[in-house]
Amino acid sequence: MYHYYFYQWLLLFFLYGFFGWILESIYVSFLIRKPVNRGFLRGPLLPIYGTGAVMMLWVSLPVQNNLGAIYISGVIAATLLELITGWAMENLFKVRYWDYSEHAFNFHGYICLSSSLIWGFLTILLTQFIHKPIERFLFSLNPLLALVIVLIAAIIFITDFIISFKSAWDLGKLLEVMAKVRGDLEEIQLQLALLKADAKADLAQKIAEIKAERTEYQEERSQRIAELNHRLNALHEKERMLKEQKFGYFKKSLLLSNPHASSRFSEALEELKQRYLKH
């Protein structure tokens, strides 16, 4: 079992990635009561399912006659895949496409105990039941036909991945800029409030002490307030430009496909969801 050529492993990756996309899209569409093209890519494929299935089959090779060992190997391999993928995607794109933070025994929201245990059962289900008819189908294909299918699928997948990667990267950068602008606005507004409050509290005493100091004091604060107001206006203008910035189809599709995605720039992400997903 599982003695495949490289192109057959690739075909399994595409097949299980497609099956995973079907399951995820149906499940999420049911939850939010509207159709969703689930996943990171725009095409009907979830790479983490394809990779996970291939990994489960691969790690079970040495222990394929021992259900307990198959279960444990599936738990370890799938958990590592989910952890590495989740960490990498959040650090690259500033968005979490799944989050287990509300589950018990989770690790930074990337993995959790219940999910890992389920992966083990899925590995047994895959290796003992699901994969057998898939394997028969795989061996029934003409090798030349299988190679052509893999080549076409690979070209489509790579093209889709490049476009989706760029869109997700741009979305992450946009969230970062929006969060920075909002943070700068809040900081300047706070400084202005403190300066105005300080001026009101201290101005009477300064006037009473030395008139010259009072003039210098007022001029200094007026200049500082003018500078901060100038920066504030510039940031408001930048914020306005960000809101008017053209939001591409692929970035919008990422938000539509992942309605429960989260980010450390949560306010910026929610603003984009409100702006583009509520119409």
LOLUMZA-822752 format. One record per atom (N, C-alpha, C, O): y, z, x; residue in three letters. Coordinates in steps of 0.1 Angstrom, whole numbers, plus 5000, padded with zeros to 4 digits. Layout:
% LOLUMZA-822752
YZXALA;...
//
This chain:
% LOLUMZA-822752
498850005008MET;500050005000MET;501350005009MET;501350065019MET;502349935004TYR;503649935011TYR;503649855024TYR;504549875032TYR;502749765026HIS;502749695039HIS;503549565036HIS;502949455032HIS;504849565037TYR;505649455033TYR;506449395045TYR;506649465055TYR;506749265043TYR;507649205052TYR;509149245050TYR;509449305039TYR;509949225059PHE;511349265058PHE;512049205045PHE;512749285038PHE;511749085043TYR;512449025031TYR;511949085018TYR;512649085008TYR;510649135018GLN;510149205006GLN;510749335004GLN;511049374993GLN;511049405015TRP;511749535014TRP;513149505008TRP;513649585000TRP;513849405013LEU;515149365007LEU;515049334992LEU;515949374985LEU;514049264988LEU;513849224974LEU;513649354966LEU;514149364955LEU;512949454971LEU;512749584965LEU;514049654963LEU;514349714953LEU;514849644974PHE;516249704973PHE;517049654962PHE;517649724954PHE;517049514960PHE;517849454950PHE;517249484936PHE;517949514926PHE;515949484935LEU;515249514922LEU;515549654917LEU;516049674906LEU;515349754926TYR;515549894922TYR;517049924920TYR;517450004912TYR;517949854928GLY;519349874926GLY;519749814912GLY;520649874906GLY;519149714908PHE;519449654895PHE;518949744884PHE;519649764874PHE;517749794885PHE;517149884875PHE;518050014874PHE;518250064863PHE;518450064885GLY;519350184886GLY;520650154878GLY;521150244871GLY;521250034880TRP;522450004874TRP;522249994858TRP;523150044851TRP;521149944854ILE;520849944839ILE;520850084834ILE;521450114824ILE;520050174840LEU;519950314836LEU;521250384835LEU;521550444825LEU;521950374846GLU;523250444847GLU;524250394837GLU;524950464831GLU;524350264836SER;525350204826SER;524950244812SER;525950274804SER;523750244808ILE;523350284795ILE;523650434793ILE;524250464782ILE;523350514803TYR;523550664801TYR;525050694800TYR;525450764791TYR;525950634809VAL;527350664809VAL;528050604797VAL;528850664791VAL;527550484793SER;528150424781SER;527850504769SER;528750524760SER;526650564768PHE;526350654757PHE;527250774757PHE;527650824746PHE;527450834769LEU;528250954770LEU;529750934765LEU;530251024758LEU;530350824769ILE;531750804766ILE;531950714754ILE;533050674750ILE;530850664748ARG;530850584736ARG;531550454737ARG;532150404728ARG;531450394749LYS;531950254751LYS;531250194763LYS;530850264772LYS;531050064763PRO;530349994774PRO;530950024788PRO;532250014789PRO;530150054798VAL;530650074811VAL;529749994821VAL;528550004821VAL;530449924830ASN;529749854841ASN;529749954853ASN;530649964861ASN;528650034853ARG;528650154862ARG;528450114877ARG;527850014880ARG;529150194885GLY;528950184899GLY;530150144908GLY;531250124903GLY;529850134921PHE;530950104930PHE;531149954931PHE;532249904933PHE;530149874929LEU;530249724929LEU;530549674916LEU;530449744906LEU;531049544915ARG;531349484903ARG;530149414897ARG;530049394884ARG;529149384905GLY;527949314900GLY;526949424895GLY;527149544897GLY;525849374889PRO;524849464883PRO;523949524894PRO;522749484894PRO;524449614902LEU;523649664913LEU;524249804917LEU;525449814919LEU;523449904918LEU;523850034924LEU;523050054937LEU;521850084937LEU;523750024948PRO;523050034961PRO;522350164964PRO;521350164971PRO;522850284959ILE;522250404962ILE;520850414956ILE;519950484961ILE;520650354944TYR;519350354938TYR;518350264946TYR;517250294948TYR;518850144950GLY;518050054958GLY;517650124971GLY;516550114975GLY;518650184978THR;518350254990THR;517450374988THR;516550394996THR;517750444978GLY;516850564975GLY;515450524972GLY;514550594977GLY;515250424964ALA;513850384961ALA;513150334974ALA;511950374976ALA;513750254982VAL;513150204994VAL;512850325003VAL;511850325010VAL;513850425004MET;513550535012MET;512450625007MET;511550665015MET;512350644994MET;511250714988MET;509850654992MET;508950714995MET;509850514990LEU;508550444993LEU;508250455008LEU;507150475012LEU;509250455016TRP;509050455031TRP;508550595036TRP;507650605043TRP;509250695031VAL;508850835036VAL;507550875030VAL;506850965036VAL;507050815019SER;505750855014SER;504650775020SER;503450805018SER;504950685029LEU;503850605036LEU;502850695043LEU;501650675040LEU;503250795051PRO;502250875058PRO;501450965049PRO;500351015053PRO;501950995037VAL;501351105029VAL;501051055015VAL;501051125005VAL;500750925014GLN;500650865000GLN;499550914992GLN;499550884980GLN;498550984998ASN;497451044990ASN;497651194987ASN;496651254982ASN;498751244990ASN;499051384989ASN;500251404980ASN;501351384985ASN;500051444967LEU;501251444958LEU;502251554962LEU;503451534961LEU;501751664967GLY;502751774972GLY;503551724983GLY;504751744983GLY;502951654993ALA;503751605004ALA;504651494999ALA;505851475005ALA;504251404990ILE;505151304984ILE;506351364978ILE;507451324980ILE;506151474970TYR;507251544964TYR;508251594974TYR;509451574972TYR;507751674984ILE;508651734994ILE;509351625002ILE;510551635004ILE;508651515006SER;509351415013SER;510451345005SER;511451305010SER;510151324992GLY;511151264983GLY;512351354982GLY;513551304982GLY;512151484980VAL;513251584979VAL;514151574991VAL;515351564990VAL;513551585003ILE;514351585015ILE;515051455018ILE;516251455020ILE;514351345016ALA;514951215019ALA;516051175009ALA;517151135013ALA;515851194996ALA;516851164986ALA;518051254987ALA;519251214985ALA;517851384990THR;518951484991THR;519851445003THR;521051445002THR;519251405014LEU;519951365026LEU;520751245023LEU;521951235027LEU;520151145016LEU;520851025013LEU;522051055004LEU;523150995006LEU;521851134994GLU;522951174984GLU;524051244991GLU;525251224989GLU;523751335001LEU;524751415008LEU;525551325017LEU;526751325017LEU;524851245025ILE;525551155034ILE;526451055027ILE;527651025031ILE;525850995016THR;526650885009THR;527850955002THR;528950895002THR;527651064995GLY;528751134989GLY;529851174998GLY;531051154995GLY;529551225009TRP;530551275019TRP;531251155025TRP;532451155026TRP;530551045028ALA;531150925034ALA;532050855024ALA;533150815028ALA;531650845012MET;532550775002MET;533750854999MET;534850794997MET;533650984998GLU;534851064995GLU;535851055007GLU;537051045005GLU;535351065019ASN;536251055031ASN;536850925033ASN;537950905039ASN;536050815029LEU;536650685031LEU;537650645020LEU;538650595022LEU;537250685007PHE;537950624996PHE;538750734988PHE;539450704978PHE;538650864993LYS;539450974987LYS;539051004972LYS;539751064965LYS;537850954968VAL;537350974954VAL;535951014954VAL;535150954962VAL;535551104946ARG;534151144944ARG;533551064932ARG;534051074921ARG;532550984935TYR;531950904924TYR;530850984917TYR;530350944906TYR;530451104922TRP;529651204915TRP;530051344920TRP;530451354932TRP;529851444912ASP;530351574916ASP;529451684910ASP;529451694898ASP;528751764918TYR;527851864913TYR;528552004914TYR;527852104914TYR;529852014915SER;530552134918SER;530252244907SER;530252364909SER;529952194894GLU;529752294884GLU;528252324882GLU;527952404874GLU;527452274891HIS;525952304890HIS;525752424900HIS;526352434910HIS;524652494896ALA;524252614905ALA;523652564918ALA;523052454918ALA;523852634928PHE;523352604942PHE;523652464946PHE;522852394951PHE;524952434945ASN;525452304951ASN;526052324964ASN;526452434968ASN;526152214972PHE;526752214985PHE;527952124985PHE;527752004986PHE;529152184984HIS;530352114984HIS;530452004973HIS;531151904974HIS;529552014963GLY;529551924952GLY;528851794954GLY;528751714945GLY;528351774967TYR;527651644970TYR;526251654965TYR;525651554961TYR;525551764966ILE;524151784963ILE;524051914955ILE;524952004956ILE;522951924948CYS;522652054942CYS;521152074940CYS;520451974941CYS;520752194938LEU;519252224938LEU;518552144927LEU;517552084929LEU;519152144914SER;518452084903SER;518251934906SER;517251874903SER;519351864911SER;519251724914SER;518151694925SER;517451604923SER;518151784935SER;517151764946SER;515751774940SER;514851694944SER;515451874932LEU;514151894926LEU;513751774917LEU;512651724917LEU;514751714910ILE;514451604902ILE;514051484910ILE;513251404907ILE;514751464922TRP;514451354931TRP;513051364935TRP;512351254936TRP;512451484937GLY;511051494941GLY;510151434930GLY;509151364933GLY;510351474918PHE;509551424906PHE;509751274905PHE;508751204902PHE;510951224907LEU;511151084906LEU;510451004917LEU;509950894915LEU;510251064929THR;509451004939THR;508050994935THR;507450884938THR;507451094929ILE;506051084924ILE;505950984914ILE;505050894914ILE;506950984904LEU;506850884893LEU;506950744899LEU;506250654894LEU;507850724909LEU;508050594914LEU;506750544922LEU;506250434919LEU;506250624931THR;505150584939THR;503850574932THR;503050484935THR;503650654922GLN;502350654915GLN;502250574903GLN;501150524899GLN;503450534897PHE;503350464884PHE;504350344884PHE;503850234882PHE;505650364886ILE;506550254884ILE;506350144895ILE;506350024891ILE;506050184907HIS;506050084918HIS;504849994917HIS;504849884922HIS;503750034911LYS;502449954912LYS;502649824905LYS;502249724911LYS;503149814893PRO;503449674887PRO;504449604894PRO;504449474895PRO;505449674900ILE;506449604908ILE;505849544920ILE;506149424924ILE;504949614926GLU;504249564938GLU;503349434935GLU;503349344942GLU;502749444923ARG;501949324919ARG;502849204917ARG;502449094921ARG;503949224911PHE;504949114909PHE;505449064922PHE;505548944924PHE;505649154932LEU;506149114945LEU;505149024952LEU;505548924958LEU;503849064951PHE;502848984958PHE;502548854951PHE;501948764957PHE;502848844938SER;502648724931SER;503648614933SER;503448494930SER;504748654939LEU;505848554942LEU;505448464954LEU;504848514964LEU;505848344952ASN;505648254964ASN;506648294975ASN;507848314972ASN;506148314987PRO;506948364998PRO;508348285000PRO;509348345002PRO;508248154998LEU;509448075000LEU;510448104989LEU;511648114991LEU;509948114976LEU;510748144965LEU;511348284967LEU;512548304964LEU;510548384972ALA;511148514974ALA;512248514984ALA;513248584983ALA;512048434995LEU;513048425005LEU;514348365000LEU;515448415003LEU;514248264991VAL;515448204985VAL;516148304976VAL;517348314977VAL;515348384968ILE;515948484959ILE;516748584968ILE;517848624964ILE;516048634978VAL;516648734987VAL;517948684993VAL;518948754994VAL;517948564998LEU;519148505005LEU;520248494995LEU;521448534998LEU;520048444983ILE;521048424973ILE;521648564969ILE;522848584968ILE;520748664967ALA;521148794963ALA;521948864974ALA;522848934971ALA;521548834986ALA;522248904998ALA;523648844999ALA;524548925002ALA;523848714997ILE;525148654998ILE;526048714987ILE;527248744989ILE;525548724975ILE;526348774963ILE;526648924966ILE;527748964964ILE;525648994971PHE;525849144973PHE;526849164984PHE;527749254982PHE;526749094995ILE;527749115006ILE;529149075002ILE;530049145005ILE;529248964994THR;530648924989THR;531149034980THR;532349074981THR;530349084971ASP;530749184961ASP;531149314969ASP;532149374966ASP;530349344979PHE;530549474986PHE;531849464994PHE;532649564994PHE;532149355000ILE;533449345007ILE;534649354998ILE;535649425001ILE;534549284986ILE;535649294977ILE;535849434971ILE;536949494970ILE;534649494968SER;534749634962SER;535149734972SER;535849834969SER;534749714985PHE;535149814995PHE;536649804997PHE;537249914998PHE;537249684997LYS;538649674999LYS;539449734987LYS;540449804989LYS;538849714975SER;539549764963SER;539449924963SER;540449984960SER;538349974967ALA;538150124967ALA;539050184978ALA;539650284977ALA;539150114990TRP;540050155001TRP;541450154997TRP;542150254999TRP;541950044990ASP;543250034985ASP;543550144975ASP;544650204975ASP;542650174966LEU;542850274956LEU;542950414963LEU;543850494959LEU;542150444973GLY;542250564980GLY;543650584987GLY;544250694987GLY;544150474993LYS;545450474999LYS;546550504989LYS;547450574992LYS;546350434978LEU;547350454967LEU;547450594962LEU;548450654960LEU;546250664961LEU;546250804956LEU;546850884967LEU;547550984964LEU;546650854980GLU;547150934991GLU;548750924991GLU;549451024992GLU;549250804989VAL;550650784989VAL;551350854977VAL;552350924978VAL;550650844965MET;551150904953MET;551251054955MET;552251124951MET;550151114960ALA;550151254962ALA;551251304972ALA;551851404970ALA;551451224983LYS;552451254993LYS;553851254986LYS;554751344989LYS;554151144978VAL;555451134972VAL;555651254963VAL;556751314962VAL;554651294955ARG;554751404946ARG;555051534953ARG;555851614949ARG;554251554965GLY;554451674973GLY;555851674979GLY;556451784979GLY;556351564984ASP;557751564989ASP;558751594978ASP;559751664981ASP;558551534966LEU;559451564955LEU;559551714952LEU;560651774950LEU;558351774951GLU;558351914948GLU;558951994959GLU;559652094956GLU;558751964971GLU;559352034983GLU;560852024982GLU;561552124984GLU;561351904980ILE;562851894980ILE;563451964968ILE;564552024969ILE;562851954957GLN;563352024945GLN;563352174947GLN;564352234943GLN;562352224954LEU;562352364957LEU;563452404967LEU;564152504965LEU;563652324977GLN;564752344987GLN;566052344980GLN;566952424983GLN;566252244971LEU;567552244964LEU;567752364955LEU;568852424955LEU;566752404948ALA;566852524940ALA;567152654948ALA;567952734944ALA;566552664960LEU;566752774968LEU;568152774974LEU;568852884975LEU;568652654978LEU;569952644984LEU;571052684973LEU;571952754976LEU;570852634961LYS;571752654951LYS;571852804947LYS;572852864944LYS;570552864946ALA;570553004943ALA;571153094954ALA;571853194952ALA;570853054967ASP;571453124978ASP;572953114979ASP;573653204982ASP;573452994975ALA;574852974975ALA;575553064964ALA;576553124967ALA;574953074953LYS;575553154942LYS;575553304946LYS;576453374943LYS;574453344953ALA;574353494956ALA;575253534968ALA;575853644968ALA;575453444977ASP;576153474989ASP;577653434989ASP;578453484998ASP;578053344981LEU;579353284982LEU;580453384980LEU;581453374987LEU;580253474970ALA;581353574968ALA;581553654980ALA;582753684983ALA;580453704987GLN;580653784998GLN;581253705010GLN;582053765017GLN;580853585011LYS;581453505022LYS;582953485020LYS;583753485029LYS;583353455007ILE;584753445005ILE;585553565008ILE;586653565013ILE;584953675005ALA;585653805007ALA;585753835022ALA;586753895026ALA;584853785030GLU;584853815044GLU;585853735052GLU;586853785057GLU;585653605052ILE;586553515059ILE;586653385052ILE;585653315049ILE;587953345049LYS;588153215041LYS;587653095049LYS;587153005044LYS;587853095062ALA;587452985071ALA;585952965070ALA;585352855069ALA;585253085071GLU;583753075070GLU;583353025057GLU;582352955056GLU;584053065047ARG;583753015033ARG;583752865032ARG;582852805027ARG;584852805038THR;584952665038THR;583852595045THR;583252505041THR;583552655057GLU;582452595066GLU;581152605058GLU;580352515059GLU;580952725052TYR;579752755045TYR;579552655033TYR;578452605031TYR;580552635026GLN;580452545015GLN;580252405019GLN;579452325013GLN;580952365030GLU;580752225035GLU;579352205040GLU;578752095037GLU;578752305047GLU;577452295052GLU;576352275041GLU;575452195042GLU;576552355031ARG;575552355020ARG;575752225012ARG;574852165007ARG;577052185010SER;577252065003SER;576651945010SER;576051855003SER;576751945023GLN;576251835031GLN;574651835030GLN;574051735028GLN;574151955031ARG;572651965030ARG;572151925016ARG;571151855015ARG;572851965005ILE;572451934992ILE;572651784990ILE;571751714983ILE;573651724996ALA;573851574995ALA;572651505001ALA;572151404996ALA;572251555013GLU;571151495020GLU;569851505012GLU;569151405011GLU;569651625007LEU;568451634999LEU;568451554986LEU;567451494982LEU;569551544980ASN;569751454968ASN;569451314971ASN;568851244964ASN;569951274983HIS;569651134988HIS;568151114990HIS;567651004985HIS;567551204996ARG;566051194998ARG;565351194985ARG;564351124983ARG;565851284976LEU;565251294963LEU;565351164955LEU;564351114949LEU;566551104956ASN;566650974949ASN;565750864955ASN;565250774948ASN;565650864968ALA;564850764975ALA;563350784971ALA;562650684969ALA;562950914970LEU;561550934966LEU;561350894951LEU;560250844948LEU;562350924943HIS;562150884929HIS;562050724928HIS;561350674920HIS;562850664936GLU;562750514937GLU;561350464941GLU;560850374936GLU;560850534952LYS;559550504957LYS;558450524946LYS;557550444945LYS;558650634939GLU;557650674928GLU;557750564917GLU;556750524912GLU;558950514914ARG;559150414904ARG;558450284908ARG;557850214900ARG;558650254921MET;558050124926MET;556550134926MET;555850034923MET;555950254929LEU;554550274928LEU;554050254914LEU;552950194912LEU;554750304904LYS;554350284890LYS;554450144886LYS;553550094878LYS;555350064892GLU;555549924888GLU;554649834896GLU;554549714894GLU;553949894907GLN;553149814916GLN;552049744908GLN;551349814900GLN;551749624911LYS;550649554904LYS;549349624907LYS;548949644919LYS;548549654897PHE;547249724899PHE;546149624896PHE;545949584885PHE;545549584907GLY;544549474907GLY;543349504898GLY;543049614894GLY;542749394894TYR;541549394885TYR;540449484891TYR;539849554883TYR;540149464904PHE;539049534909PHE;539349684910PHE;538349764908PHE;540549724913LYS;540849874914LYS;540749924900LYS;540150034898LYS;541249854890LYS;541049904876LYS;539649904872LYS;539250004865LYS;538849814876SER;537349814873SER;536749934879SER;535749994873SER;537149974891LEU;536550094897LEU;536750214889LEU;535850304887LEU;537950234883LEU;538250344874LEU;537450334861LEU;536950434857LEU;537350214856LEU;536650194843LEU;535150224845LEU;534450284837LEU;534650194857SER;533150204860SER;532850354863SER;531650394862SER;533850434867ASN;533550564871ASN;534450664864ASN;535350724871ASN;534350674851PRO;535350764843PRO;535350904847PRO;536350974844PRO;534250954853HIS;534151094857HIS;534451114871HIS;534151224876HIS;534951014878ALA;535151034893ALA;536251134895ALA;537151154886ALA;536251204906SER;537251314909SER;537751284923SER;537251194931SER;538851354927SER;539451334940SER;540251454944SER;540651534935SER;540451474957ARG;541251584961ARG;542751554958ARG;543551644957ARG;543051434955PHE;544351394949PHE;544251384934PHE;544451274928PHE;543851494928SER;543451494914SER;544551454904SER;544351374895SER;545851494907GLU;546951464898GLU;547251314899GLU;547451254888GLU;547151254911ALA;547451114912ALA;546351034905ALA;546650934898ALA;545051074907LEU;543951004901LEU;544051014885LEU;543850914878LEU;544351134880GLU;544551144866GLU;545651064860GLU;545651004849GLU;546751054868GLU;547850964864GLU;547450824862GLU;547850754853GLU;546650774872LEU;546250634872LEU;545250614860LEU;545350514853LEU;544450714857LYS;543450704846LYS;544350694833LYS;544050614824LYS;545350784832GLN;546150794820GLN;546850654818GLN;547050604807GLN;547350604829ARG;548150484828ARG;547350354825ARG;547850274817ARG;546150344831TYR;545350224830TYR;544150224821TYR;543550124817TYR;543650344817LEU;542450354810LEU;542650394795LEU;541650394787LEU;543850434792LYS;544050484778LYS;544650384769LYS;544850414757LYS;544850264774HIS;545450154765HIS;544350074759HIS;544649984751HIS;
//
